Amino acid sequence: MAGTGAQVNGAFQVWALDAQLTDAHLHGISSWADLEFLMAAGCPITDAGLASICCFRRLASLDIGGTAITANAISTAELPETLTTFGLYDIPLTDDAANRIAQLPEIRMLNCNECGLSLPAFHRLVELPKLRGFEALGCPVPDDDARAISRRIPHGLLRLDSGVWRNGDVKRPPRNRS
């Protein structure tokens, strides 16, 4: 992975934010590494790279936001059930992809900012049993829904266009005073 800009910490962690990590690199390390952490946001990886990522069966933290991975690949992927943190921002997600993500039992933190989530998909994802933080900027969630959901997630946070919600209360973003 020399020359990609990725930082590798043994066989367990790869930090490649906006690096040149490719599908071929992921395929190469999937035969020997057992990653627990992969930051691949902004990398030129595709659906083929996601197939390699799914080989890391101990993966707890995965960020693939801003890649060329598609909702179709996510909806059919055998994602590691060990995932606790999942970043998908800027990947247009279908309801089928959201349904697949909703099957991951350990998710605690989820970033679906600007993923074009439908309201039904949003509602499925907030039902993840261990969810404590969910970012869904760009999803049109009514305040009444956000308030009720934030009350159901003990010690959790919802970050939406309307603000940051916790225990039924919201901190709204400052208004532009131009």
N, C-alpha and C positions, 0 to 999 in steps of 0.2 A: 504494500500500500504506500510505498515510498512515492513522494511527489504529489499525493492527493490532498495534502493539508490536514489529513486526519491524524488524531492523536490516539495511540493505542496503549492501553494499560493491561498488558498480559492478554490472557485468553478470555477476559471477563468484561472489558469495557472498551468501547470505541466512541470517541467524540469527533464528529465530522460535520459540524454546523457549517453550511454553505461551502463545503469542501467538494472535491472532485471524486468522491466515493461513487463507484459505479456498480452495476449489477454483477459484472465480472469479479470485482473485488469481494463483494458479499458472497458470491458463489465460492470463491477461493477460500475464504475463512470459515465458511459453514462446514467444511470437512474436518476442521480441527478445533475450532473455538467453541466455547459454550458461553456465549455472551449473556450477561445479566443486564447490561446497560448499552443502548445504542442510540446515539443522537445523530440522525442522518437528515435532519431538516434542511431543505434547500439543496440537497444533492441530486444529481441527475440519475436517480434510480427509478425503475419502472416496475411493472407487475412481476417481471422475472426476478427482480431484486427482492420483492416481497416474499416470493416462494423460498428464497434462500434464508430470509429473516425468520421464516416460520420453522426453520431447522433448529433455532436456538431455543430449546425447550425450557431453559431456566430464565428466560428473558423477563425482567421485572419492569424495566423502563424503556419505552420505545417512542421516539419522536420521528415521524416521517412526514411532517407538515411541509408543504411547499415542494413536494416531489411530483413525479409524473405517475405515481401509483393511482390506479383508478378505483372507483367505487365497486365496479364489477369484481376486481381482484380481491378487494377486502371482503365482499359478501361471500366469496367462495373459499377464502383462505383458512388454513388450519392454524389460526393465530394461537400462540402459546397461552394457555390458561393461567400462567403465572404472572401475566401483565398486571401491574398495579398502577402504572402511569402510562398514558397513551396520548400522544400529540398528533393530531390529524389536520391541523388548521390549513385552510386554503385547498383542501381536497374536496371537490363536490361529492357529497355523500347522498346516496339514494336511501330509500326506506329499507331496502334489502341489506345494504351495508350497515345501517344503524341496527337492524335486527341481529346481524352477526356480532357486532360489538356488544350488544346487550346480553350476549351469551357468555361474556367473559366475567367470571364470578369474583375476581379479585380486584377489579378496577376501583381505585380510590380517587384518582385525579384524571380528568378527561378534558382535552382541549379540542373543541370542534368549531373554533372561531372561523367565520366566513366559509363554512362548509355547505351552506344552503340547506340546512336541516329543515325538514317539514316539522310542523308542530306535533303531529303524531310521533315522528321519530324522536323528537326532543323528549316527549313524555315517556317513551320506552326507555331511553337512556337514563333518565333521572331515577328510574326504578332499579338501577344496579344496586345490589344489596350493600356494598361497602363504599359507595360513592361519598366523597367528602368535599370534592371541589370539581366544578363543571364550568367551563367557559364556552359560551355559545353565542358570541357576538354575531349579529346578522340573522339570528333566528327570531321571528316575531312572536315573542312570548308575552301575553297580556300580564299586566301587573298582578291581577288576582291569582293567576296561575303561579307566578314567581313567588308571591308571598306564601301561598299554601305549600308549595314544594320546598321552599327554604325552611319552613317550620318542620317539615318531615325529615330533613337531613341534619341530624344532631351535630353540632360543631362544624357544619359545612358551609361552603360558600358557593353562590351562583354568580357568575359574571355575565351579564347580559347587556344589551344596548341601553336598557333602562337604568342600569347601575349595578352595584355589587350588593347582593341580597344575602342576609344572614338572619336566621331566626325570625323571619317575617318582616324584618326591617330592611330598608334600602339606603345606600349612600349613592346619591345620584352624581353623575359627572358634572363638573361646572359648565355652565352655559357660556357660549361664545358671546362676548359683549362687544361686538363690532358695530 
